Amino acid sequence: MFNLVTLCAVRFKRQYAMSKTALSFKRKFALSVPVLVALLLAFYQPATASPVRTLPKFELKLVDGTVINSGSLAGKITVIDFWGTWCKPCLVEIPGYNAFYREYKDKGVVFLALAADSGTADEVRAAALRLKMEYPVAAPSWEELDLFGNIEVFPTTLVFDGKGRLAREYYGVAPGKGQNLREVVGRLLSEK
């Protein structure tokens, strides 16, 4: 009988000690969660690769010598692709963009490719010819690129509606991007 009482007492002590430790852990955890949440909220900034929400005012000289400005895009859906001659994923998109350009150029859609950090206008022109790019290409300066916001991912593709509002942005090359771009542009055309 003594052993049974001792055994029960020992078991009770162990459970009590464990529950006391567990309770202490729960209290510490409960106190640390709000502190962690507060720290996360204090330093959290939503991910926005491009703060631009409307088409900025700009004037760019294309590599073929023509000049395009934002005023000439009024009422037109505008797709701007930020790419680089050094960017392998950007180069993969060129055949698809050629097809997109041929399909939509006569439907009120403007497609522009702005080459970032890709050399002089002559070097970009040579690359565009070598890559058989059929759509308008520009080699803007960093100051001109900055008008469009902080472009950090290449390729980045921005779609603006006929009123110059940002309708969609794409970062990188994702499966189905070309089809989704056609759907977005088709929807914008139907809303005109």
CORFEN-V54132 format. One record per residue. N is the residue number from 1. RES is the residue in one letter. PHI is phi in degrees with one decimal (999 if undefined). D_CENTER is the distance of its C-alpha to the mean C-alpha in whole Angstrom. Layout:
n:N res:RES phi:PHI d_center:D_CENTER
n:N res:RES phi:PHI d_center:D_CENTER
//
This chain:
n:1 res:M phi:999 d_center:74
n:2 res:F phi:-60.0 d_center:73
n:3 res:N phi:-64.6 d_center:70
n:4 res:L phi:-65.9 d_center:69
n:5 res:V phi:-65.8 d_center:69
n:6 res:T phi:-62.4 d_center:67
n:7 res:L phi:-60.4 d_center:65
n:8 res:C phi:-65.2 d_center:64
n:9 res:A phi:-64.8 d_center:63
n:10 res:V phi:-64.2 d_center:61
n:11 res:R phi:-60.4 d_center:59
n:12 res:F phi:-61.6 d_center:59
n:13 res:K phi:-61.0 d_center:58
n:14 res:R phi:-63.4 d_center:55
n:15 res:Q phi:-63.7 d_center:54
n:16 res:Y phi:-64.0 d_center:54
n:17 res:A phi:-63.0 d_center:53
n:18 res:M phi:-65.8 d_center:50
n:19 res:S phi:-68.6 d_center:49
n:20 res:K phi:-67.0 d_center:49
n:21 res:T phi:-65.7 d_center:47
n:22 res:A phi:-61.7 d_center:45
n:23 res:L phi:-64.6 d_center:45
n:24 res:S phi:-61.9 d_center:44
n:25 res:F phi:-62.9 d_center:41
n:26 res:K phi:-60.7 d_center:40
n:27 res:R phi:-63.3 d_center:41
n:28 res:K phi:-62.2 d_center:39
n:29 res:F phi:-63.3 d_center:36
n:30 res:A phi:-63.3 d_center:36
n:31 res:L phi:-78.2 d_center:37
n:32 res:S phi:-80.0 d_center:34
n:33 res:V phi:-60.6 d_center:31
n:34 res:P phi:-61.9 d_center:31
n:35 res:V phi:-65.7 d_center:31
n:36 res:L phi:-63.1 d_center:28
n:37 res:V phi:-62.5 d_center:26
n:38 res:A phi:-62.3 d_center:27
n:39 res:L phi:-64.7 d_center:26
n:40 res:L phi:-61.5 d_center:22
n:41 res:L phi:-67.5 d_center:22
n:42 res:A phi:-67.6 d_center:23
n:43 res:F phi:-106.8 d_center:21
n:44 res:Y phi:-75.6 d_center:18
n:45 res:Q phi:-132.5 d_center:15
n:46 res:P phi:-59.2 d_center:12
n:47 res:A phi:-74.3 d_center:9
n:48 res:T phi:-134.0 d_center:7
n:49 res:A phi:-70.8 d_center:5
n:50 res:S phi:-137.9 d_center:7
n:51 res:P phi:-74.2 d_center:11
n:52 res:V phi:-66.7 d_center:12
n:53 res:R phi:-119.9 d_center:13
n:54 res:T phi:-133.9 d_center:15
n:55 res:L phi:-65.1 d_center:16
n:56 res:P phi:-74.6 d_center:18
n:57 res:K phi:-77.3 d_center:21
n:58 res:F phi:-153.2 d_center:21
n:59 res:E phi:-140.7 d_center:24
n:60 res:L phi:-125.7 d_center:23
n:61 res:K phi:-93.6 d_center:25
n:62 res:L phi:-75.9 d_center:25
n:63 res:V phi:-68.5 d_center:26
n:64 res:D phi:-87.5 d_center:29
n:65 res:G phi:98.1 d_center:30
n:66 res:T phi:-74.3 d_center:29
n:67 res:V phi:-113.4 d_center:27
n:68 res:I phi:-124.3 d_center:25
n:69 res:N phi:-131.3 d_center:24
n:70 res:S phi:-62.4 d_center:22
n:71 res:G phi:-62.2 d_center:25
n:72 res:S phi:-75.1 d_center:26
n:73 res:L phi:-98.1 d_center:23
n:74 res:A phi:-56.6 d_center:24
n:75 res:G phi:82.3 d_center:24
n:76 res:K phi:-111.0 d_center:22
n:77 res:I phi:-74.0 d_center:19
n:78 res:T phi:-122.9 d_center:17
n:79 res:V phi:-113.1 d_center:14
n:80 res:I phi:-119.1 d_center:13
n:81 res:D phi:-107.3 d_center:12
n:82 res:F phi:-96.1 d_center:11
n:83 res:W phi:-140.4 d_center:13
n:84 res:G phi:-146.0 d_center:16
n:85 res:T phi:-65.7 d_center:19
n:86 res:W phi:-90.8 d_center:19
n:87 res:C phi:-95.9 d_center:16
n:88 res:K phi:-58.5 d_center:17
n:89 res:P phi:-60.8 d_center:14
n:90 res:C phi:-63.1 d_center:14
n:91 res:L phi:-67.2 d_center:18
n:92 res:V phi:-63.0 d_center:18
n:93 res:E phi:-78.2 d_center:16
n:94 res:I phi:-56.9 d_center:19
n:95 res:P phi:-59.5 d_center:21
n:96 res:G phi:-65.8 d_center:19
n:97 res:Y phi:-70.2 d_center:18
n:98 res:N phi:-58.8 d_center:22
n:99 res:A phi:-64.4 d_center:23
n:100 res:F phi:-60.3 d_center:20
n:101 res:Y phi:-59.9 d_center:22
n:102 res:R phi:-60.9 d_center:25
n:103 res:E phi:-72.3 d_center:25
n:104 res:Y phi:-113.0 d_center:23
n:105 res:K phi:-62.2 d_center:24
n:106 res:D phi:-98.1 d_center:28
n:107 res:K phi:-113.2 d_center:26
n:108 res:G phi:86.1 d_center:25
n:109 res:V phi:-115.2 d_center:21
n:110 res:V phi:-106.5 d_center:20
n:111 res:F phi:-120.0 d_center:18
n:112 res:L phi:-127.7 d_center:17
n:113 res:A phi:-115.6 d_center:16
n:114 res:L phi:-107.5 d_center:16
n:115 res:A phi:-81.6 d_center:17
n:116 res:A phi:-103.3 d_center:16
n:117 res:D phi:50.5 d_center:19
n:118 res:S phi:-121.2 d_center:20
n:119 res:G phi:101.0 d_center:24
n:120 res:T phi:-73.7 d_center:26
n:121 res:A phi:-60.0 d_center:26
n:122 res:D phi:-64.5 d_center:29
n:123 res:E phi:-67.8 d_center:27
n:124 res:V phi:-68.9 d_center:24
n:125 res:R phi:-59.5 d_center:26
n:126 res:A phi:-61.7 d_center:28
n:127 res:A phi:-65.4 d_center:25
n:128 res:A phi:-63.0 d_center:24
n:129 res:L phi:-68.1 d_center:28
n:130 res:R phi:-61.6 d_center:28
n:131 res:L phi:-85.5 d_center:25
n:132 res:K phi:58.5 d_center:26
n:133 res:M phi:-77.8 d_center:23
n:134 res:E phi:-93.5 d_center:25
n:135 res:Y phi:-98.7 d_center:22
n:136 res:P phi:-62.9 d_center:22
n:137 res:V phi:-128.5 d_center:21
n:138 res:A phi:-129.3 d_center:21
n:139 res:A phi:-120.1 d_center:21
n:140 res:P phi:-69.6 d_center:20
n:141 res:S phi:-74.2 d_center:21
n:142 res:W phi:-62.1 d_center:19
n:143 res:E phi:-63.4 d_center:20
n:144 res:E phi:-67.7 d_center:19
n:145 res:L phi:-63.7 d_center:16
n:146 res:D phi:-61.3 d_center:16
n:147 res:L phi:-59.7 d_center:16
n:148 res:F phi:-91.1 d_center:13
n:149 res:G phi:103.3 d_center:12
n:150 res:N phi:-87.6 d_center:11
n:151 res:I phi:-82.8 d_center:9
n:152 res:E phi:-114.3 d_center:8
n:153 res:V phi:-116.6 d_center:7
n:154 res:F phi:-123.1 d_center:9
n:155 res:P phi:-77.7 d_center:9
n:156 res:T phi:-120.7 d_center:6
n:157 res:T phi:-124.0 d_center:8
n:158 res:L phi:-111.8 d_center:9
n:159 res:V phi:-118.4 d_center:12
n:160 res:F phi:-111.2 d_center:14
n:161 res:D phi:-78.3 d_center:18
n:162 res:G phi:-64.4 d_center:21
n:163 res:K phi:-96.4 d_center:21
n:164 res:G phi:82.6 d_center:18
n:165 res:R phi:-90.6 d_center:16
n:166 res:L phi:-66.3 d_center:12
n:167 res:A phi:-101.4 d_center:13
n:168 res:R phi:-161.9 d_center:9
n:169 res:E phi:-133.0 d_center:6
n:170 res:Y phi:-124.6 d_center:5
n:171 res:Y phi:-120.0 d_center:4
n:172 res:G phi:78.2 d_center:7
n:173 res:V phi:-115.3 d_center:10
n:174 res:A phi:-117.2 d_center:11
n:175 res:P phi:-57.5 d_center:14
n:176 res:G phi:82.5 d_center:15
n:177 res:K phi:-60.2 d_center:12
n:178 res:G phi:-62.2 d_center:15
n:179 res:Q phi:-67.0 d_center:17
n:180 res:N phi:-64.6 d_center:14
n:181 res:L phi:-60.6 d_center:14
n:182 res:R phi:-62.9 d_center:18
n:183 res:E phi:-64.6 d_center:18
n:184 res:V phi:-63.4 d_center:16
n:185 res:V phi:-64.6 d_center:18
n:186 res:G phi:-60.1 d_center:21
n:187 res:R phi:-63.3 d_center:20
n:188 res:L phi:-64.6 d_center:20
n:189 res:L phi:-65.1 d_center:23
n:190 res:S phi:-71.6 d_center:25
n:191 res:E phi:-84.6 d_center:24
n:192 res:K phi:-66.6 d_center:26
//
